[in-house]
């Protein structure tokens, strides 16, 4: 049998709580809550971390679940956390922390700093990407939570970081993304979540899908939409990371 990352991590989280998922939310527009409401984050922290070897990343994942996550969930204003394994670099992880407000961001950053400083030096990561900012779009599937893998284990994520061009009208970009792009991907097969953070001088977006094939289709839809909508301007190279989720409670736990 071919063992995928989904197979491997699925066993580790088989007894985890199920997801609370449904609804659609975008700060650029008003939304009507549905039955299985999702807590909407006000701010987010996005990081990519790299480690000396893939084996050490596995050790870090276990340590994060045992030590970092409990300290982070205790932060007042904690909303959710996501840990994914980068497809292109087996030593890298994709991490997103979602929080209620700016004060919670400061506390969560302090918790993360204390955690990293207290790690076994052999596990200390490099951090090639660290961004944070207001969550302006948070659009989730309205499928029942029982239709999705528990804690999104084995789902696929793309996280993109873009810098704003000097002529970027960021509110127009958000409007286009929320009301133009969001509805398009929401109807695509395997869609789980679309998030968008306004960072210092740029933005970080992340899309979650059930399978790698669905993620690829979603990425193609992103490229087509950006090409067709000149209001979505940026400068420099878009930094994109695709990965497989090991753990996510961004929809909450129950």
Secondary structure, 3 states (H helix, E strand, C coil): CCCCHHHHHHHHCCCCCCECCCCEEECCCCCCCCCCCCCCCCEEEEEEEECCCHHHHHHHHHHHHHHHHHHHHCCCCEEEEEEEEECCCCCEEEEEEEECCHHHHHHHHHHHHHHHHCCCHHHCCEEEEEEEEEEEEEEECCCCHHHCCHHHCCCEEEEEEEECCCCCCHHHHHHHHHHHHHHHHHCCCCEEEEEEEEECCEEEEEEEECCHHHHHHHHHHHHHHHHHCCCCCCEEEEEEEEEEEEEECCCCEC
